[in-house]
């Protein structure tokens, strides 16, 4: 029996926890894959047959699927639990530029950490989770990109959009599309040239705006959270504490 619990939903991706309780050792009937995706094992192991042949899938091996690909599964070791990442066709092409990708990928320490961090960022799908996701897929599949990178001009354009709170800066994916680059390349280039991830940079701008509002006398935190683009007041509080070491309430007392 297979069950799925959705953790994160976005127009361009979704992340679910899939639990399989099957204990059969033989192969299941063939079934077509329904989406572009990456599956990483969180617990247990199983066997899969796909376009790359038969393979064992476990803590050090993940797999990438494409729509229509014929899949079969076997569970000789019992149950398992996986993280299933489904990508839109548009995002898949933006990440891989229509290049062929392997059926299976090695899960090294970078991929493992990116996987764990993605599961912690479900409260911010447009920025934090999107950045974690494209880095996870990028690390796992190591797509080939053209030499040179987006460069300093691209990063400056991204920073300008973030500072201006432009509509396309509402998320990593629309920002990358507006700038005409892969979201993986934008995320990587931004951190390399600025020194912090794009998400943290954007959160720093929001924290600065929060301080401005507090100094101006606006103290209703729930309203501020919505105005500044946080999921809720708890998300606002976590972000401010991570950046400044103080809660918004403490800042009100300090700046009031």
C-alpha positions in Angstrom: 0.0 0.0 0.0 1.3 3.4 -0.9 0.2 6.7 0.7 1.3 10.3 0.0 1.2 13.4 2.2 1.8 16.7 0.6 4.3 19.0 2.3 4.6 21.9 -0.1 2.6 23.1 -3.1 3.6 25.7 -5.7 2.5 26.3 -9.3 5.9 25.0 -10.5 6.6 22.2 -8.0 5.2 20.1 -5.2 6.9 18.1 -2.5 5.3 15.1 -0.8 6.3 12.4 1.7 5.5 8.9 0.1 5.2 5.9 2.4 5.1 2.4 1.0 4.1 -0.6 3.1 4.5 -3.2 0.4 6.5 -6.3 1.4 6.4 -8.2 -1.9 9.7 -9.2 -3.3 8.6 -9.4 -7.0 8.1 -6.7 -9.5 4.9 -4.6 -9.7 3.0 -4.3 -12.9 4.5 -1.6 -15.3 3.1 1.9 -14.7 3.9 5.2 -16.5 5.5 8.0 -14.6 3.1 11.0 -14.4 5.5 13.9 -13.9 9.1 15.2 -14.0 10.5 14.4 -10.7 13.2 13.5 -8.2 12.7 10.9 -5.5 15.0 10.6 -2.5 14.8 7.9 0.2 14.2 9.0 3.7 14.0 5.6 5.3 14.4 2.0 4.0 15.2 0.9 0.4 13.6 -0.6 -2.7 14.3 -1.6 -6.2 13.1 0.3 -9.3 13.2 -0.5 -13.0 13.1 2.6 -15.3 14.8 4.1 -18.4 18.2 3.5 -16.7 17.5 -0.2 -16.1 17.0 -1.9 -12.8 18.6 -0.2 -9.7 18.5 -0.3 -5.9 17.2 3.0 -4.4 18.2 3.9 -0.9 20.1 6.5 1.2 22.9 6.9 -1.4 20.9 6.6 -4.6 18.0 8.7 -5.9 16.2 8.7 -9.2 14.8 11.1 -11.7 11.7 10.4 -13.7 10.1 11.8 -16.8 6.4 11.7 -17.9 5.4 8.5 -19.6 8.5 6.6 -18.5 7.6 3.0 -17.7 8.4 2.2 -14.1 8.2 -1.0 -12.0 9.0 -1.4 -8.3 9.9 -4.2 -5.9 10.2 -4.1 -2.1 12.3 -7.0 -0.9 13.4 -5.1 2.2 9.8 -4.2 3.3 8.5 -0.6 3.7 10.1 2.7 2.9 9.6 6.4 3.1 10.7 8.9 0.4 10.6 12.5 -0.5 8.9 12.9 -3.9 9.6 16.2 -5.8 7.5 16.9 -8.8 8.5 19.7 -11.2 6.5 21.5 -13.9 7.7 20.9 -17.4 8.6 24.6 -17.6 10.9 24.4 -14.5 12.4 21.1 -15.6 13.4 22.7 -18.9 14.7 25.8 -17.2 16.9 23.7 -14.9 18.2 21.3 -17.6 17.9 23.3 -20.8 16.3 20.2 -22.5 19.5 18.2 -22.0 19.1 14.5 -21.2 19.5 13.7 -17.5 20.5 10.4 -15.8 17.9 8.0 -14.5 19.7 7.6 -11.2 21.9 10.0 -9.3 24.4 9.6 -6.4 23.3 11.1 -3.1 26.5 12.7 -1.6 26.7 14.9 1.5 25.7 18.0 -0.4 22.6 16.4 -1.8 21.7 14.9 1.6 22.0 18.2 3.4 20.0 20.0 0.6 17.3 17.4 1.0 17.1 17.9 4.8 17.1 21.7 4.5 14.3 21.6 1.9 12.0 19.9 4.4 12.6 22.7 6.9 11.5 25.5 4.5 7.9 24.5 3.7 6.6 27.8 5.2 8.2 29.9 2.4 7.5 28.2 -1.0 8.3 31.2 -3.2 11.8 31.9 -1.9 13.4 29.7 0.7 11.8 26.4 -0.4 12.2 27.3 -4.1 15.9 28.1 -3.6 16.5 24.9 -1.6 14.7 22.9 -4.2 16.6 24.2 -7.3 19.9 23.7 -5.4 18.8 20.2 -4.4 18.0 19.2 -8.0 21.0 21.0 -9.3 23.4 19.2 -6.9 21.8 15.9 -7.6 21.7 16.0 -11.4 24.6 18.4 -11.9 23.2 19.9 -15.1 25.6 21.2 -17.7 25.5 25.0 -18.0 27.2 27.3 -20.4 30.6 28.8 -19.4 30.9 32.2 -17.8 27.8 32.2 -15.7 25.3 35.1 -15.5 27.9 37.5 -14.3 28.0 40.6 -12.2 25.3 42.4 -14.3 22.8 39.7 -13.7 23.3 39.8 -9.9 23.0 43.6 -9.9 19.7 43.3 -11.8 18.5 40.7 -9.3 19.5 42.9 -6.3 17.7 45.9 -7.9 14.5 43.9 -8.3 14.7 42.8 -4.7 15.4 46.3 -3.4 12.5 47.7 -5.5 10.2 44.9 -4.3 9.3 44.4 -8.0 6.5 42.0 -8.8 8.8 39.5 -10.3 10.8 39.4 -7.1 7.9 37.7 -5.3 9.7 34.4 -5.8 13.0 32.9 -7.0 11.4 31.3 -10.1 9.6 34.3 -11.5 12.7 36.4 -10.8 14.9 34.0 -12.7 12.4 34.0 -15.6 12.3 37.7 -15.7 16.0 37.8 -15.9 16.1 35.1 -18.5 18.3 32.6 -16.6 18.0 29.2 -14.9 16.9 29.5 -11.3 19.8 27.2 -10.3 22.3 29.4 -12.0 20.8 32.6 -10.5 20.9 31.1 -7.0 24.4 29.9 -7.4 25.8 33.0 -9.0 24.1 35.3 -6.4 25.6 33.5 -3.5 29.1 33.4 -5.1 29.1 37.1 -5.8 27.2 38.5 -2.9 28.3 36.1 -0.2 24.9 35.0 1.1 22.0 33.0 -0.5 19.4 35.1 -2.4 16.7 34.1 0.1 18.8 35.4 3.1 19.5 38.6 1.2 15.8 39.1 0.5 14.9 38.3 4.1 17.5 40.9 5.2 15.7 43.5 3.2 12.4 42.5 4.8 13.9 42.8 8.2 15.2 46.3 7.4 11.7 47.2 6.3 10.3 45.8 9.5 12.6 48.0 11.6 11.5 51.0 9.6 7.8 50.2 10.3 8.5 49.7 14.0 10.3 53.1 14.2 7.4 54.7 12.4 5.1 53.3 15.2 3.5 50.4 13.4 3.4 47.6 16.0 0.6 45.2 14.9 2.9 42.3 14.0 0.2 40.1 12.2 -0.5 43.0 9.8 3.3 43.6 9.3 3.8 40.0 8.5 1.3 40.1 5.7 2.5 43.5 4.4 6.1 42.3 4.2 5.3 39.0 2.5 5.7 36.5 5.4 3.5 33.4 5.6 2.3 34.4 9.1 3.5 36.1 12.3 5.4 33.0 13.4 7.4 33.0 10.1 8.1 36.7 10.7 9.4 36.1 14.2 11.6 33.2 13.2 13.2 35.2 10.4 13.8 38.3 12.5 15.3 36.2 15.3 17.6 34.4 12.9 18.9 37.8 11.5 19.0 40.0 14.6 18.9 37.7 17.6 15.8 39.4 18.8 12.1 38.8 18.4 9.9 41.5 16.9 8.5 42.1 20.4 11.9 42.8 21.8 12.6 45.1 18.9 9.5 47.1 19.6 10.8 47.7 23.2 14.2 48.6 21.9 13.0 51.0 19.2 9.8 52.2 20.7 
